């Protein structure tokens, strides 16, 4: 079991972020008799997964809606719609970033031959 500071360090987030995840119902902690939070080892990967989804633009509400899907392997119609909507939004962003990358590569190629 990990203390909150250990989980924060190993997952690369702040203690404040971990408390926020708990408030949002994304992360559960056991409490010691003294009230200290304890997390299972698996919480490290779970928090990293949250960070990945946040970086992709999903909200706490989206992530909370996904957790039961991950745990059970099943989705309902609303969850599938949200998953497809988020996937389409991310795919569009990837395409936009790919276009920006291509333009930067062009500028680099042109300027590399002209010091």
N, CA and C atoms as an extended XYZ file, in Angstrom:
345
Properties=species:S:1:pos:R:3:atomname:S:1:resname:S:1:resid:I:1 pbc="F F F"
N         0.843       -1.185        0.000 N   UNK     1
C         0.000        0.000        0.000 CA  UNK     1
C         0.888        1.247        0.000 C   UNK     1
N         0.418        2.243       -0.705 N   UNK     2
C         1.182        3.481       -0.858 CA  UNK     2
C         0.528        4.615       -0.089 C   UNK     2
N         1.348        5.444        0.515 N   UNK     3
C         0.844        6.674        1.114 CA  UNK     3
C         0.608        7.676       -0.006 C   UNK     3
N        -0.139        8.722        0.280 N   UNK     4
C        -0.513        9.685       -0.749 CA  UNK     4
C         0.712       10.341       -1.394 C   UNK     4
N         1.721       10.666       -0.604 N   UNK     5
C         2.931       11.273       -1.155 CA  UNK     5
C         3.682       10.325       -2.069 C   UNK     5
N         3.696        9.042       -1.695 N   UNK     6
C         4.355        8.047       -2.542 CA  UNK     6
C         3.618        7.884       -3.866 C   UNK     6
N         2.298        7.841       -3.802 N   UNK     7
C         1.520        7.722       -5.030 CA  UNK     7
C         1.721        8.950       -5.907 C   UNK     7
N         1.736       10.111       -5.311 N   UNK     8
C         1.949       11.341       -6.078 CA  UNK     8
C         3.298       11.293       -6.787 C   UNK     8
N         4.324       10.919       -6.080 N   UNK     9
C         5.670       10.873       -6.667 CA  UNK     9
C         5.753        9.836       -7.777 C   UNK     9
N         5.240        8.647       -7.537 N   UNK    10
C         5.363        7.563       -8.520 CA  UNK    10
C         4.478        7.761       -9.743 C   UNK    10
N         3.375        8.486       -9.589 N   UNK    11
C         2.481        8.688      -10.729 CA  UNK    11
C         2.717       10.024      -11.423 C   UNK    11
N         3.532       10.887      -10.810 N   UNK    12
C         3.884       12.150      -11.438 CA  UNK    12
C         2.833       13.233      -11.317 C   UNK    12
N         2.006       13.161      -10.292 N   UNK    13
C         0.995       14.198      -10.065 CA  UNK    13
C         1.158       14.757       -8.658 C   UNK    13
N         0.454       15.827       -8.394 N   UNK    14
C         0.521       16.431       -7.066 CA  UNK    14
C        -0.416       15.717       -6.095 C   UNK    14
N        -0.142       15.896       -4.818 N   UNK    15
C        -1.027       15.378       -3.784 CA  UNK    15
C        -2.406       16.008       -3.947 C   UNK    15
N        -2.425       17.260       -4.292 N   UNK    16
C        -3.696       17.963       -4.506 CA  UNK    16
C        -4.505       17.295       -5.622 C   UNK    16
N        -3.828       16.890       -6.701 N   UNK    17
C        -4.521       16.209       -7.799 CA  UNK    17
C        -5.130       14.895       -7.318 C   UNK    17
N        -4.408       14.159       -6.490 N   UNK    18
C        -4.940       12.902       -5.970 CA  UNK    18
C        -6.181       13.134       -5.116 C   UNK    18
N        -6.143       14.160       -4.315 N   UNK    19
C        -7.336       14.484       -3.503 CA  UNK    19
C        -8.509       14.865       -4.399 C   UNK    19
N        -8.213       15.589       -5.468 N   UNK    20
C        -9.253       15.962       -6.429 CA  UNK    20
C        -9.855       14.706       -7.069 C   UNK    20
N        -9.007       13.759       -7.462 N   UNK    21
C        -9.508       12.527       -8.058 CA  UNK    21
C       -10.431       11.792       -7.093 C   UNK    21
N       -10.084       11.806       -5.823 N   UNK    22
C       -10.955       11.194       -4.818 CA  UNK    22
C       -12.290       11.921       -4.746 C   UNK    22
N       -12.247       13.250       -4.709 N   UNK    23
C       -13.478       14.049       -4.647 CA  UNK    23
C       -14.391       13.771       -5.837 C   UNK    23
N       -13.775       13.517       -6.999 N   UNK    24
C       -14.537       13.260       -8.220 CA  UNK    24
C       -15.002       11.806       -8.326 C   UNK    24
N       -14.622       10.982       -7.361 N   UNK    25
C       -15.015        9.578       -7.380 CA  UNK    25
C       -14.188        8.723       -8.318 C   UNK    25
N       -13.028        9.221       -8.725 N   UNK    26
C       -12.172        8.491       -9.654 CA  UNK    26
C       -11.199        7.554       -8.949 C   UNK    26
N       -10.878        7.866       -7.723 N   UNK    27
C        -9.839        7.137       -7.000 CA  UNK    27
C       -10.316        6.892       -5.583 C   UNK    27
N       -10.108        5.669       -5.127 N   UNK    28
C       -10.488        5.306       -3.759 CA  UNK    28
C        -9.243        5.069       -2.923 C   UNK    28
N        -9.333        5.475       -1.673 N   UNK    29
C        -8.244        5.243       -0.732 CA  UNK    29
C        -8.796        4.569        0.510 C   UNK    29
N        -8.007        3.668        1.039 N   UNK    30
C        -8.321        3.129        2.355 CA  UNK    30
C        -7.780        4.115        3.368 C   UNK    30
N        -8.363        4.134        4.530 N   UNK    31
C        -7.885        5.015        5.597 CA  UNK    31
C        -7.352        4.185        6.750 C   UNK    31
N        -6.207        4.617        7.256 N   UNK    32
C        -5.657        3.976        8.447 CA  UNK    32
C        -6.457        4.459        9.648 C   UNK    32
N        -6.281        3.822       10.808 N   UNK    33
C        -6.965        4.316       12.008 CA  UNK    33
C        -6.633        5.786       12.307 C   UNK    33
N        -5.456        6.229       11.873 N   UNK    34
C        -5.060        7.634       12.084 CA  UNK    34
C        -5.610        8.551       10.986 C   UNK    34
N        -6.334        7.983       10.005 N   UNK    35
C        -6.931        8.788        8.949 CA  UNK    35
C        -6.056        9.011        7.726 C   UNK    35
N        -4.889        8.373        7.688 N   UNK    36
C        -4.015        8.536        6.525 CA  UNK    36
C        -4.536        7.699        5.352 C   UNK    36
N        -4.390        8.268        4.160 N   UNK    37
C        -4.808        7.562        2.956 CA  UNK    37
C        -3.772        6.499        2.599 C   UNK    37
N        -4.267        5.363        2.124 N   UNK    38
C        -3.429        4.279        1.612 CA  UNK    38
C        -4.034        3.803        0.297 C   UNK    38
N        -3.178        3.651       -0.699 N   UNK    39
C        -3.616        3.262       -2.036 CA  UNK    39
C        -2.953        1.962       -2.447 C   UNK    39
N        -3.660        1.142       -3.220 N   UNK    40
C        -3.026       -0.072       -3.729 CA  UNK    40
C        -1.998        0.278       -4.796 C   UNK    40
N        -1.095       -0.615       -5.050 N   UNK    41
C        -0.052       -0.424       -6.058 CA  UNK    41
C        -0.665       -0.096       -7.432 C   UNK    41
N        -1.798       -0.702       -7.737 N   UNK    42
C        -2.455       -0.491       -9.030 CA  UNK    42
C        -2.893        0.958       -9.234 C   UNK    42
N        -2.963        1.735       -8.175 N   UNK    43
C        -3.373        3.135       -8.293 CA  UNK    43
C        -2.381        3.955       -9.119 C   UNK    43
N        -1.122        3.550       -9.145 N   UNK    44
C        -0.112        4.283       -9.925 CA  UNK    44
C        -0.517        4.304      -11.398 C   UNK    44
N        -0.808        3.135      -11.957 N   UNK    45
C        -1.201        3.063      -13.367 CA  UNK    45
C        -2.555        3.715      -13.601 C   UNK    45
N        -3.446        3.610      -12.646 N   UNK    46
C        -4.760        4.231      -12.773 CA  UNK    46
C        -4.623        5.752      -12.872 C   UNK    46
N        -3.798        6.331      -12.030 N   UNK    47
C        -3.582        7.778      -12.057 CA  UNK    47
C        -2.889        8.196      -13.348 C   UNK    47
N        -1.933        7.417      -13.803 N   UNK    48
C        -1.279        7.731      -15.084 CA  UNK    48
C        -2.292        7.686      -16.226 C   UNK    48
N        -3.223        6.744      -16.159 N   UNK    49
C        -4.295        6.650      -17.150 CA  UNK    49
C        -5.166        7.907      -17.104 C   UNK    49
N        -5.504        8.355      -15.907 N   UNK    50
C        -6.286        9.597      -15.780 CA  UNK    50
C        -5.546       10.750      -16.440 C   UNK    50
N        -4.256       10.847      -16.183 N   UNK    51
C        -3.466       11.941      -16.743 CA  UNK    51
C        -3.457       11.887      -18.268 C   UNK    51
N        -3.359       10.708      -18.806 N   UNK    52
C        -3.393       10.529      -20.256 CA  UNK    52
C        -4.733       11.009      -20.820 C   UNK    52
N        -5.816       10.633      -20.173 N   UNK    53
C        -7.137       11.051      -20.642 CA  UNK    53
C        -7.341       12.552      -20.479 C   UNK    53
N        -6.873       13.107      -19.364 N   UNK    54
C        -6.956       14.565      -19.191 CA  UNK    54
C        -6.163       15.276      -20.282 C   UNK    54
N        -4.976       14.780      -20.587 N   UNK    55
C        -4.143       15.397      -21.627 CA  UNK    55
C        -4.831       15.328      -22.986 C   UNK    55
N        -5.650       14.308      -23.184 N   UNK    56
C        -6.380       14.156      -24.440 CA  UNK    56
C        -7.650       14.990      -24.465 C   UNK    56
N        -7.945       15.674      -23.365 N   UNK    57
C        -9.082       16.582      -23.337 CA  UNK    57
C       -10.340       16.043      -22.693 C   UNK    57
N       -10.283       14.859      -22.105 N   UNK    58
C       -11.461       14.344      -21.423 CA  UNK    58
C       -11.620       15.034      -20.073 C   UNK    58
N       -12.830       15.100      -19.611 N   UNK    59
C       -13.135       15.721      -18.328 CA  UNK    59
C       -13.234       14.661      -17.230 C   UNK    59
N       -13.287       15.119      -16.006 N   UNK    60
C       -13.490       14.194      -14.878 CA  UNK    60
C       -14.787       13.425      -15.056 C   UNK    60
N       -15.805       14.107      -15.550 N   UNK    61
C       -17.105       13.457      -15.768 CA  UNK    61
C       -16.966       12.345      -16.815 C   UNK    61
N       -16.230       12.620      -17.913 N   UNK    62
C       -16.001       11.593      -18.935 CA  UNK    62
C       -15.267       10.398      -18.348 C   UNK    62
N       -14.236       10.686      -17.590 N   UNK    63
C       -13.420        9.612      -17.013 CA  UNK    63
C       -14.257        8.790      -16.036 C   UNK    63
N       -15.042        9.454      -15.217 N   UNK    64
C       -15.899        8.745      -14.264 CA  UNK    64
C       -16.883        7.835      -14.999 C   UNK    64
N       -17.374        8.288      -16.146 N   UNK    65
C       -18.300        7.472      -16.931 CA  UNK    65
C       -17.605        6.254      -17.536 C   UNK    65
N       -16.299        6.369      -17.773 N   UNK    66
C       -15.542        5.262      -18.362 CA  UNK    66
C       -15.148        4.186      -17.358 C   UNK    66
N       -14.968        4.560      -16.122 N   UNK    67
C       -14.442        3.606      -15.137 CA  UNK    67
C       -15.267        2.322      -15.031 C   UNK    67
N       -16.590        2.417      -14.974 N   UNK    68
C       -17.349        1.162      -14.924 CA  UNK    68
C       -17.148        0.308      -16.173 C   UNK    68
N       -16.973        0.945      -17.325 N   UNK    69
C       -16.739        0.211      -18.579 CA  UNK    69
C       -15.445       -0.579      -18.490 C   UNK    69
N       -14.435        0.044      -17.945 N   UNK    70
C       -13.128       -0.592      -17.818 CA  UNK    70
C       -13.211       -1.752      -16.833 C   UNK    70
N       -13.913       -1.513      -15.730 N   UNK    71
C       -14.009       -2.539      -14.693 CA  UNK    71
C       -14.843       -3.741      -15.134 C   UNK    71
N       -15.934       -3.486      -15.881 N   UNK    72
C       -16.847       -4.568      -16.248 CA  UNK    72
C       -16.638       -5.106      -17.658 C   UNK    72
N       -16.042       -4.272      -18.535 N   UNK    73
C       -15.904       -4.673      -19.925 CA  UNK    73
C       -17.176       -4.483      -20.727 C   UNK    73
N       -18.144       -3.767      -20.166 N   UNK    74
C       -19.423       -3.539      -20.837 CA  UNK    74
C       -19.726       -2.048      -20.888 C   UNK    74
N       -20.472       -1.646      -21.914 N   UNK    75
C       -20.913       -0.255      -22.037 CA  UNK    75
C       -22.397       -0.222      -22.354 C   UNK    75
N       -23.019        0.890      -21.997 N   UNK    76
C       -24.392        1.111      -22.432 CA  UNK    76
C       -24.358        2.083      -23.614 C   UNK    76
N       -25.511        2.405      -24.162 N   UNK    77
C       -25.568        3.249      -25.359 CA  UNK    77
C       -24.963        4.626      -25.110 C   UNK    77
N       -25.239        5.225      -23.960 N   UNK    78
C       -24.717        6.562      -23.651 CA  UNK    78
C       -23.198        6.531      -23.522 C   UNK    78
N       -22.679        5.503      -22.896 N   UNK    79
C       -21.230        5.378      -22.748 CA  UNK    79
C       -20.563        5.185      -24.109 C   UNK    79
N       -21.153        4.353      -24.956 N   UNK    80
C       -20.586        4.140      -26.295 CA  UNK    80
C       -20.601        5.432      -27.103 C   UNK    80
N       -21.671        6.191      -27.004 N   UNK    81
C       -21.744        7.470      -27.713 CA  UNK    81
C       -20.628        8.400      -27.238 C   UNK    81
N       -20.446        8.489      -25.933 N   UNK    82
C       -19.393        9.338      -25.383 CA  UNK    82
C       -18.020        8.857      -25.847 C   UNK    82
N       -17.791        7.558      -25.838 N   UNK    83
C       -16.510        7.011      -26.280 CA  UNK    83
C       -16.240        7.361      -27.746 C   UNK    83
N       -17.233        7.195      -28.585 N   UNK    84
C       -17.066        7.507      -30.006 CA  UNK    84
C       -16.866        9.004      -30.223 C   UNK    84
N       -17.603        9.811      -29.487 N   UNK    85
C       -17.465       11.268      -29.601 CA  UNK    85
C       -16.062       11.702      -29.201 C   UNK    85
N       -15.574       11.186      -28.093 N   UNK    86
C       -14.235       11.544      -27.629 CA  UNK    86
C       -13.168       11.020      -28.589 C   UNK    86
N       -13.365        9.808      -29.096 N   UNK    87
C       -12.411        9.255      -30.056 CA  UNK    87
C       -12.351       10.116      -31.313 C   UNK    87
N       -13.499       10.517      -31.820 N   UNK    88
C       -13.540       11.360      -33.024 CA  UNK    88
C       -12.865       12.703      -32.775 C   UNK    88
N       -13.104       13.282      -31.599 N   UNK    89
C       -12.490       14.567      -31.259 CA  UNK    89
C       -10.976       14.435      -31.179 C   UNK    89
N       -10.501       13.361      -30.562 N   UNK    90
C        -9.059       13.127      -30.452 CA  UNK    90
C        -8.455       12.875      -31.831 C   UNK    90
N        -9.129       12.079      -32.653 N   UNK    91
C        -8.627       11.796      -34.010 CA  UNK    91
C        -8.505       13.102      -34.809 C   UNK    91
N        -9.488       13.988      -34.679 N   UNK    92
C        -9.429       15.273      -35.376 CA  UNK    92
C        -8.232       16.087      -34.892 C   UNK    92
N        -8.003       16.076      -33.611 N   UNK    93
C        -6.863       16.815      -33.045 CA  UNK    93
C        -5.538       16.229      -33.520 C   UNK    93
N        -5.463       14.910      -33.601 N   UNK    94
C        -4.254       14.259      -34.109 CA  UNK    94
C        -3.999       14.696      -35.545 C   UNK    94
N        -5.049       14.738      -36.347 N   UNK    95
C        -4.908       15.175      -37.739 CA  UNK    95
C        -4.411       16.621      -37.804 C   UNK    95
N        -4.970       17.485      -36.950 N   UNK    96
C        -4.527       18.883      -36.905 CA  UNK    96
C        -3.056       18.977      -36.499 C   UNK    96
N        -2.672       18.222      -35.508 N   UNK    97
C        -1.282       18.233      -35.064 CA  UNK    97
C        -0.356       17.669      -36.140 C   UNK    97
N        -0.818       16.664      -36.860 N   UNK    98
C        -0.027       16.113      -37.955 CA  UNK    98
C         0.213       17.147      -39.046 C   UNK    98
N        -0.819       17.936      -39.343 N   UNK    99
C        -0.668       18.997      -40.339 CA  UNK    99
C         0.329       20.050      -39.849 C   UNK    99
N         0.242       20.415      -38.575 N   UNK   100
C         1.180       21.391      -38.011 CA  UNK   100
C         2.598       20.835      -38.053 C   UNK   100
N         2.752       19.567      -37.741 N   UNK   101
C         4.064       18.929      -37.786 CA  UNK   101
C         4.627       18.964      -39.200 C   UNK   101
N         3.783       18.685      -40.176 N   UNK   102
C         4.228       18.734      -41.566 CA  UNK   102
C         4.719       20.120      -41.967 C   UNK   102
N         4.007       21.147      -41.537 N   UNK   103
C         4.429       22.525      -41.845 CA  UNK   103
C         5.759       22.854      -41.176 C   UNK   103
N         5.913       22.439      -39.929 N   UNK   104
C         7.189       22.676      -39.242 CA  UNK   104
C         8.332       21.948      -39.942 C   UNK   104
N         8.073       20.724      -40.383 N   UNK   105
C         9.100       19.978      -41.116 CA  UNK   105
C         9.490       20.710      -42.400 C   UNK   105
N         8.493       21.284      -43.074 N   UNK   106
C         8.778       22.049      -44.298 CA  UNK   106
C         9.673       23.254      -43.984 C   UNK   106
N         9.345       23.971      -42.941 N   UNK   107
C        10.133       25.156      -42.556 CA  UNK   107
C        11.551       24.734      -42.185 C   UNK   107
N        11.683       23.659      -41.441 N   UNK   108
C        13.000       23.164      -41.048 CA  UNK   108
C        13.806       22.790      -42.289 C   UNK   108
N        13.166       22.107      -43.229 N   UNK   109
C        13.872       21.678      -44.440 CA  UNK   109
C        14.328       22.864      -45.258 C   UNK   109
N        13.491       23.883      -45.379 N   UNK   110
C        13.838       25.069      -46.157 CA  UNK   110
C        14.931       25.880      -45.461 C   UNK   110
N        14.808       26.050      -44.180 N   UNK   111
C        15.773       26.884      -43.458 CA  UNK   111
C        17.090       26.159      -43.214 C   UNK   111
N        17.086       24.843      -43.267 N   UNK   112
C        18.333       24.092      -43.062 CA  UNK   112
C        19.293       24.313      -44.228 C   UNK   112
N        18.744       24.598      -45.389 N   UNK   113
C        19.626       24.838      -46.544 CA  UNK   113
C        20.012       26.293      -46.686 C   UNK   113
N        19.449       27.152      -45.860 N   UNK   114
C        19.757       28.591      -45.893 CA  UNK   114
C        20.131       29.067      -44.502 C   UNK   114
N        21.401       28.969      -44.153 N   UNK   115
C        21.830       29.355      -42.789 CA  UNK   115
C        21.626       30.757      -42.490 C   UNK   115
